[in-house]
Amino acid sequence: MSAQTQTQSHPDSNLTLVEKVESPQARAQRLSVGVLVTLLGVILLFMAFTTNETGRIALSDALADVKLPTIEVPGLATVLVASLLVLGAGIGYLTGRIHGRLRTALAVIAGVGVLVGFLVWAAASSNLPFTLTSQLNLTLEYATPLFFGVLGGVLAERAGVVNIAIEGMFLTSAFAASLTYSITKSFIAALIAAAIAGLLMAGVLALFTLRYLVDHVIIGVVINLLATGLTGFIYQQLVAKNPSEYSSVTPMLPLSIPGLRDIPFLGPILFSLRPLTYLAFIAVPLVWFLIFRTKWGLRVRSVGEHPHAADTVGINVIWTKASAVLLGGIFAGLGGAYFTIGSVGAFQDNTPTAGYGFIALAAVIMGRWHPILGAFVALFFGFCRALAQTTKLMALPIPGDFIEMLPYLATVIAVAGLVGQVRAPAADGDHFVKTH
């Protein structure tokens, strides 16, 4: 509980006063978030006085068939207002006098203020416009593997199995997809191979956590190391010796939907995507339906919260947990395929996943173990990652390496700021031993 209630009787009346007492943990969490938001407001306030008079935000690419206008916004005034809103939200957190929905509203105001302030500052600090369509296209591209990773994490952890191994599933699946496509020249075969690779890694996780009762975090780390060593060994022994045969990958091209592709602004963003991105859009609501609208999903949630109670009503706890972990492995495998056949091309030894599995795990936590909320958090991380590419040519007055750090920095800040306010499934990470 983040707060406790105390009741007192007023001496001059029959009224009972109810007072909320903040717990030490909740107070520390509130103060840390308040300090963080206030600090971001101060940084934005400083940045406001380094901008030019106006910033230009382009609503279409330079090569777009339909040219949309470029919006000009006042740099100093906009960033200044954004910084004041963020500062106000931070002070509201620090006072502790705002609760419930008002505190949620403050968080939304702070997030929008930081986002708008930074974008306008970037546009007003460069001679080039900030291209919004490119930013949003790249956001969806970078978020695609995170969508699948979030689904893999949510399914496993809703069943009570901590899934630290998403990174290892990504890595083995990326390699399997690249190698299979190089041999067969078939995207379908490559996707099936990636799904099987993710399934096998998930099988290792399920076997050692459910059958041999190994600590979930430890076996997750072991699987990540196993994936690194296994793919590296096969790459050096097979692929590196004959790259023309085993490292020849042509990535999937964007698939445009006729008619919808021509809608101004939204068309190029939402209806000209790579096939795996469309698949992710289908997979997220599908997993939501499975978890919250089916009997199987009810059983998964029950074994993740109270496995012994589920066992007493006849649910096969081990099989239910295993099925959720294995299904999550298939989705994580599809996410791994995106790093090779989905966007980049041939597998490069131990480099393609770049820590995305751990970002997906952070998105699971921030998304409260919910597939839809987790997908929105994945979009947030994708947006931060896309900023590095969108602003690379804008010659901003900050080092490019710092912008490259944004998605990982955002991961640390977001988890540190929000992890104390969310609750994992009650039996997440616990071992289940059937009692007779």
N, C-alpha and C positions, 0 to 999 in steps of 0.2 A: 504494500500500500504506500502511495506517495504522500498521503496525509492521513492524520487521525482526527477524529471528532471528539470534542469534550462538551459535556452539557453542564450548564450552571443555572441555578435558580436565582432570579432577581429578588433581592430582599424586600422590595416594596410592591411586588406584584406576584401574580400566579404564573407569569410568563416564564418559559424556559429558553435560555439563550444557548444557541449552538455555535460553538467556535471551532474553526478548523485549525488544527495544529500541524504545521509542516514538519515532516520527518527530516532528520539530518541528511539522508541520502537525497531526498527531493530538493532540499535547500541547496546542497552542493551542486546538483545538476542544474538547477535554475541559475545559480550564480555563474557557473561555467559557461552556460549558453549566453547569459547576459553580457559577460565580459567579451566573449567571442563576437557577438553581434555588434557591441559597442566599438570594438576594435576595428571591425570591418567598416563601420560608419565613419570612424576617424580617418581611415585610409582613403575612403571615397571622398571625404571632405578635402583632404590634401590633394587628391587627384583632380578635383574640380578646378583648382586654380592653375593647373598645368595644361588645360585644354585650349584649343583654338576657339574662335567665335562660334563656328557652326560645325556640325558633323553631318556627313552624308550617308544615308542608309539606302542601298540599292535593293529594289524589290524584284529584280530579274538579273540574270547573268548577262555578261557582255555578248555572248553568242546566242542568246535566247531568240526564238522565232518571234515572240510577242514581247515588245519592249514595254516595261512598266516604269512609272516615274520613280525618280530618286528623291527620297524624302530628306529635307534639310531640317535639322533640329538644333536649337541653341545649346551649345556644348556646356558652357559654364552654368547656366541656369538649370538645365536638366540634371546634371550630375550633382549640383548643389542641393536641389530638392530631394534627389534620391538619397544622398548622404544624410540629410536631416531626418528623413523617414526611417532610415536604418538606425540612426542614433536614437530616435524616439523609441523604436522597438526595443533596442538594447536597454535603455533606461527603464522601460516598462517591465522588462524581465528582472532587472536588478532590484526594483522597488518591492516586488513580490505582492503587489496589491491587485494584480490582474490574474484571473483564473479562467479555467474552462475554455469556452469558445473564443473569448477575447484574447487569451494567450495564443491560441491557434491562429487567430487573425493577425496577431503581431508577427508570428513566424512567417506567414504568407507575405505580409508587407515587407519584412526584412529580406526575404528571398527575391521578391520582385524588384525591390529597390537596388539590391546588389547587382542583379542581372541587367536591369535597364541602365543603371549607372555605369557599369563596366562597358556595355556595348556602345553607349553614346560617347563615353570617354575614348574608346578605341577609334570610333568614327571621327571624332573631333581632333584626334592626335595624329592623323595621317592625311596625306594629300590624296589618298585613294579612298573610295567609298567602302563601307562595310557591306558585303553582299549577303543579304539575309537568306536568299534561296540556297546559296552554296553552304551556308552554315547549317541550315535545316536538313539539306540532303546528306551532308556528312554526319550530322547527328544520328539520323536513322541508320546510316551505314555502320558507324561505330557501335551503336546500341544493339544491332542485330545479334551478335554472339552473346551479349549480355542478357537479352531476352531469354534465349535458350538456357543459359547458365542459371538464371533466376528460377526458371521452371524446374531444372534439375535439383536446385537447392531446396525450393519450397516443397516439392514432393517428398524428398527424403526427410527433411526436418519436421514436416507435418506428421510423419510417421514415427518421429522420435529418434532419427538417426542423424547425427551431425555430419554434414557433408563438407569437409575441408578439401575434398579431392576433386573439386570441379576443375581446377587448373590441370591436374593430371589427365582428366577425361578430355579436356580441350586439346591437350598436346597429342595424345595418342590418336584421337579422332582426326585431327588435322593431318597427321602423318599418314594414317590409313587412307584418307580420302585422296591425298596427293599421289600415293603409290598406286592405288587402285585405278585412278583416272589415267595415270601414265601408262598402265598396262592395257586397260580396256577402252580408253577414250570415251567412256560413258559416264555422264553425270549421275544417272540413276544408280549405277553400280557403285560409284564413289560415295554417294550419300548412304547407301545401304552399308558399305564397309565402315563408314564413320559411325553410324548408329550402332553397329555391332561392336566396334572398338569401345564406344562409351558404355555399352551394355556390359562388356567384359570387365571393365574397370569398376563399374558399379557392382558387379557380381563379387569382385574381390572385397569391396567395402562391405557388402551385405554379409558375406561369408564370415569375415573376421569379427565383425561387430555383433552379429546375431548368433553365430554358431560357436565361435571361440571366445566371445566376450572381451575382445581387445578394446582398449580405450579408443573412442571414436576419433578424437583429435590425432592421436598417435598414428593410427592406421591411415588416416587421411594424409598426413605428412609423408608416410612411407609410400603411399600410392603416387603422390606427386614426384617423389624421388625415383620411384620405379619407372614412371612414365618418361622422365628425363633420361635415365640410363638406357632404357629399352629402345626408345626412338633414336637416341644418339648412337647406340651400338649398331642398329640395323642400318641407319643412314650411312655410317662410315664403312660398314662391311658390304653394303649392296648399292645404295644410291650414289655415293660419292665415286665409286669405281666405274659406274656406267650411267652418268647423268642424262645422256641423250635418250636412254630407254626408260629409266625409272624416275626422272625428274623433269618430265615434259608435260606441263599443265597449262591449259588455257582456261582462265577463270570464266565463270558465268557472266554473261552480259546482262545489262539492265533490260527488263521486259516492260515495254510500254503497253498500256491498255488503250486501245483505240477510242477516240472520242474524249475520254476522261483526261488523257494526256494533254489535251489542248486547253484545258481550263486554266485561265490566267492565274499565276502564282501557285495555287494548290496543285495543279496538274503535274508540273515537273517534279514536285516534292513527293507527292503521295502515289502517283500512278505511273512512275517510270523508275521502278526499283528492281533490285536483283531478286531472283526467285526465292532465295532463302529469307529475305525480308518479308515478302508476302506470306511465306509459310509461318514466320514468327507471329505475324498479325493474327493468323488463324489459331496458332498453338496456345497463345495466352488465354483467350476466352475459353478454349477447349479445356485447358487444365482447370480453370476456374469452375467450369461446369462439372468436371469430374470430381473435384474436391468438395464442392458445396451443394451439388444437386443430384448426386448418385449415392446408392447404398454403399458402394465401394469407398467413395470419398468419406462418408460418415464413419466407416470402419477405420480408415486411415487416420482421421482426426481423433477417433477414440483411443487407438493404440498409442498415439503420440501424447495424449493427455493422461489417460489412466489405463495402462495396458492390463493390469491385473483385473480391474473391473470389466474390461472388454473380454478378458478370458473367461470370466465367470458366466457371461451370457452366450458363450459358445463361439466367439470369434477366434479364428486361428491367428494369433498375434504375430508369430514369426513370419508366416506366409504373407500376411497383410503388409508388414513392414518391408519384407523383401520385395514384394511386387511394386511398392511405391519407389523404393530405391532403384530398382531395375528400370522402371519407366522413366524416372528422372535421368538415369544414365543415357537412355536413348535420346532424350532431348538435349542433354549436354553434348552428346556425340554430334548432333546436327549443328550445334553451336561451334564445335571444333572444326567442322568442315568449312565453315565460313572463312577461316583463316587461310585456307589454301584455295580450293576450287570455288569458294564463294566470292573472293575478292582479290586476293594477292597473287595466287599462282602456285608455283612449286614450293614445297616445304624446304625451309632453311633450318639447319640443325639448331634445335632448342630456342629459336628466337620468335616464332610467329605469335604465340599467345600473350607474351608481354605482361603477365600478371593479371590478365582479364578474369581468370577464375576467382581470384581473391576479391576483385572489384564486384563480381557477380555475388559473391558471398556477402559482401557489405550491403549490396542492394537488397538481398533477402532479409537481412536484419532491419535495415531502414524501412523496408516495405512491410514490416510486421508479419512476415511469413505469409503474405497474401500475393497471389500471382499478378493481380492487376496493379496493386500499389508498387510491387517490386518492379513491374515493367515501367512505371512512371519514373522510379528512381534510376532505372537503367537509362532512360532517356536523358535524365539529368547528367549522368556520368558521360553519356555519349556527347551531350552538348559541350561539356567541359573539354573533352578530347578533341572535338571538332574546332573549338576556338583556336587551338594551336595551329591548325592548318589554315583556317580562314584568315588569321591575322599574320601569317608568316610573311607575306609580301607587303604588308602595310607599314613596315619599318616603325613599329611602336617604340616609344622611349623606355622600354623595359626589355631585359634580355629575353631572347626567344626561348632559352632553356627553361626560364621560369614558367612561361606559358605551357611548355611541354609537361611541366610538373603538375599543372592544374588538376587533371582528373585524379591523380594519386593524392595530391594535397586535399582535394575535396573529399576523397574517401576517408582520410584520417579525421578531418574536421567534422564531417557529417556523422561518422560512427561515434566519435568522442562526444559530440553534442547531443546525439539522439539515443544512443544505445541504452542509457539508463531509463528511458521513458517507454520502452517496449518490453513485452513479455514473451519469451519463447514458449513453445509447447511445454507443458509441465514436465513431461518425461523425456524431453530432448536430451540425448546423450546418456540416458540411463540404460543399464542392461536389464533385459527381461529374462527371468528364470521361472519356468512354469512350476507352480507348487501343486501338490496333490493333496 
